[in-house]
């Protein structure tokens, strides 16, 4: 169990809902009888008033965050140029199936992660930490990374070089590549002066292999501290940027509303 914002949101919904329910079933009728009216009565205790007022709001936020869309902030350059440090994004929580909050148990299967999706997942070694990377390897895939190029099941994923990016954050000037990852076309960065982080293995069943689009500035499944990600750790699919806020250049207006591919 992860003691994150979702946990405290569930706890708040349970407490306020329980206070409201117990009062409605047990204490409100007693107050009304003492007041001699079935339709009125003395003022509610302040705790009950707050619980009745906040419970519907908390429940609505919980339902939206748990089953529809959840906001996240991008904290690093590892997904450049697709996502920038300071981007605020919406993550679709139902594309891959409905899951219970906190425990993340799937209750309604609706779909499966696809190669090329940008996915938020819980870090296997620290489930309280969320990562966002691009899905490269599916269960059973033979993934090879060599000389900054990706092979999947012995097929080289095409990359077309497209100039250089400007330095941004912790990422120096880097070569831009348009990569065709399965049916998805996206941009990736390759830093000339950094060596390739090579990899060669088969993705276990029930797990996924992820990489950052900033290939030479990303801690991802190539590294043991991340490794393969169990399917149960998947949170949702990143779909849209709704704000970028990182001083001193905030906000970047051209980022707002941009779809994530």
C-alpha positions in Angstrom: 0.0 0.0 0.0 1.3 3.4 -1.0 0.6 6.4 1.3 0.3 9.0 -1.4 -2.3 11.7 -2.2 -4.8 9.1 -3.4 -4.6 7.3 0.0 -5.4 10.5 1.9 -8.2 11.3 -0.5 -9.8 7.9 0.0 -9.4 8.3 3.8 -11.0 11.8 3.7 -13.9 10.4 1.6 -14.4 7.6 4.1 -14.3 9.8 7.2 -16.5 12.5 5.9 -19.0 10.0 4.4 -19.1 8.0 7.6 -19.7 11.0 9.8 -22.5 12.2 7.5 -24.1 8.7 7.4 -23.9 8.0 11.1 -25.4 11.4 11.9 -28.2 11.0 9.4 -29.1 7.5 10.7 -28.6 7.9 14.5 -28.2 11.4 15.8 -30.3 13.6 13.5 -33.6 11.8 14.2 -32.8 12.2 18.0 -32.3 15.9 17.5 -35.5 16.2 15.6 -37.5 14.3 18.2 -36.1 16.5 20.9 -37.1 19.6 18.9 -40.6 18.2 18.4 -40.5 18.4 14.6 -39.8 15.8 12.0 -38.8 18.4 9.4 -36.5 20.6 11.3 -34.5 20.7 14.4 -31.5 22.4 16.1 -28.5 23.3 14.1 -26.1 20.5 13.1 -22.8 20.1 15.0 -20.0 21.8 13.2 -18.3 18.5 12.4 -21.4 17.1 10.7 -21.9 20.3 8.8 -18.3 20.2 7.4 -18.6 16.5 6.6 -21.9 17.0 4.7 -20.4 19.9 2.8 -17.1 18.4 1.8 -18.0 14.7 1.2 -19.6 15.2 -2.2 -16.7 17.4 -3.4 -14.1 14.9 -2.1 -16.0 12.0 -3.6 -16.2 13.7 -7.0 -12.4 14.5 -7.0 -11.7 10.9 -6.0 -13.8 9.4 -8.8 -12.2 11.7 -11.5 -8.6 11.1 -10.3 -9.1 7.4 -9.9 -11.1 6.4 -12.9 -11.0 9.2 -15.5 -8.0 11.6 -15.5 -5.2 12.4 -13.1 -2.8 15.4 -13.3 0.9 15.0 -13.0 3.9 17.3 -13.3 7.0 16.4 -15.3 10.1 16.9 -13.0 13.0 16.2 -15.4 14.3 16.3 -18.9 14.2 12.5 -19.5 11.3 12.6 -21.9 12.5 15.5 -24.0 11.6 16.6 -26.6 8.1 15.1 -26.1 7.8 16.4 -22.6 9.7 19.2 -20.9 10.6 19.8 -17.3 7.7 21.8 -15.9 5.0 20.4 -18.1 1.7 19.6 -16.3 -0.1 16.7 -18.0 -3.3 14.7 -17.9 -3.1 11.0 -17.6 -6.0 8.8 -18.8 -6.9 6.3 -16.1 -9.4 4.2 -18.0 -7.6 3.4 -21.3 -5.9 0.3 -19.8 -8.8 -0.6 -17.5 -10.3 0.7 -14.3 -8.3 0.2 -11.1 -9.1 0.7 -7.4 -7.3 3.7 -5.9 -4.4 3.0 -3.5 -4.1 -0.7 -4.1 -4.2 -0.3 -7.9 -6.1 -3.6 -8.4 -7.8 -3.9 -11.8 -11.5 -4.3 -11.5 -12.7 -3.7 -15.1 -10.3 -4.6 -18.0 -10.7 -2.2 -20.9 -7.4 -2.3 -22.9 -3.7 -3.1 -22.9 -0.7 -0.8 -23.1 0.6 -0.5 -26.7 4.1 -0.1 -28.0 4.9 3.6 -28.3 2.5 4.8 -25.6 3.8 7.4 -23.1 2.9 5.8 -19.8 3.0 6.7 -16.1 4.0 3.9 -13.8 5.0 3.2 -10.3 8.7 2.6 -9.8 9.0 -1.1 -8.9 11.7 -0.4 -6.2 9.7 2.5 -4.7 6.0 2.4 -5.5 5.5 5.9 -4.0 7.5 7.3 -6.9 5.8 7.8 -10.3 7.9 7.6 -13.5 6.9 8.5 -17.1 8.5 6.9 -20.0 7.7 5.5 -23.5 6.7 1.8 -23.8 9.2 0.1 -26.0 9.1 -3.6 -25.1 6.0 -5.8 -24.5 6.0 -9.1 -22.7 8.0 -11.7 -24.6 9.8 -9.1 -26.8 13.5 -9.5 -27.4 14.8 -5.9 -27.0 18.3 -4.9 -28.1 19.7 -1.4 -27.7 23.1 -1.0 -29.4 24.8 2.2 -30.6 21.7 4.2 -29.6 19.5 2.2 -31.9 16.6 -0.1 -30.9 15.9 -3.6 -32.2 12.7 -5.4 -31.3 12.4 -9.1 -32.1 15.4 -8.6 -34.5 13.8 -5.7 -36.4 15.6 -2.4 -36.3 13.2 0.5 -35.4 13.7 3.2 -38.1 15.2 6.5 -37.1 15.4 9.6 -39.4 17.9 12.3 -38.2 16.4 15.7 -38.2 18.9 18.3 -37.0 19.9 19.4 -33.5 18.0 20.7 -30.5 19.0 23.7 -28.4 20.3 23.1 -24.9 17.6 22.9 -22.3 17.9 22.2 -18.5 20.4 19.4 -17.9 20.4 18.4 -21.6 23.1 19.9 -23.9 22.7 20.3 -27.6 21.5 17.0 -29.0 20.7 15.3 -32.2 17.0 14.9 -33.0 15.8 11.6 -34.4 12.3 10.8 -35.7 11.8 7.2 -34.5 9.2 4.8 -35.9 8.4 2.6 -32.9 5.9 0.1 -34.2 3.0 2.2 -35.5 4.0 5.3 -33.5 6.2 8.1 -34.9 7.9 10.3 -32.3 11.0 12.4 -31.7 13.9 11.3 -29.6 17.2 13.0 -28.6 20.7 11.6 -28.8 23.6 13.4 -27.1 26.7 12.9 -29.2 29.3 13.1 -26.4 27.6 10.5 -24.2 28.1 6.8 -24.8 25.2 4.4 -25.7 23.6 2.5 -22.8 23.3 -0.9 -24.4 20.9 -3.6 -23.5 20.0 -7.1 -24.7 17.3 -9.2 -23.1 13.8 -10.7 -23.4 11.0 -8.9 -21.5 9.4 -11.3 -18.9 5.7 -12.1 -19.1 3.6 -9.7 -17.2 6.2 -6.9 -17.5 7.1 -4.0 -19.8 10.3 -2.4 -21.0 10.4 1.5 -20.9 12.8 4.1 -22.3 12.9 7.9 -22.1 12.8 9.8 -25.3 15.9 11.7 -24.2 17.9 8.5 -24.7 21.2 9.6 -23.2 19.7 11.4 -20.3 17.1 9.0 -18.9 17.0 6.4 -16.1 14.7 3.7 -17.5 14.4 0.0 -17.9 18.0 -0.3 -19.2 19.1 0.4 -15.6 18.7 -2.0 -12.7 17.2 0.6 -10.4 14.2 0.7 -12.8 14.3 -2.5 -14.6 11.2 -4.3 -16.0 7.9 -2.8 -14.9 5.1 -5.2 -13.7 1.8 -4.6 -15.4 0.2 -4.0 -12.0 2.4 -0.9 -11.6 1.0 0.9 -14.7 -1.0 4.0 -13.7 -2.2 5.3 -17.0 -1.5 6.8 -20.5 -0.3 10.4 -20.8 -2.6 12.2 -23.2 -2.3 16.0 -23.1 -0.3 18.9 -21.7 -2.4 21.4 -19.9 0.2 23.8 -18.6 4.0 24.4 -18.5 5.3 26.3 -15.5 9.1 26.5 -14.8 10.7 29.7 -13.9 12.1 31.9 -15.2 10.4 31.3 -18.5 6.9 30.3 -17.2 4.5 29.9 -18.7 5.3 28.4 -22.1 2.0 29.2 -23.9 2.7 27.0 -26.9 2.8 23.9 -24.7 -0.8 24.3 -23.4 -3.2 21.9 -24.9 -0.6 19.9 -26.8 -1.4 16.3 -27.4 1.2 13.7 -26.3 2.3 11.2 -28.9 
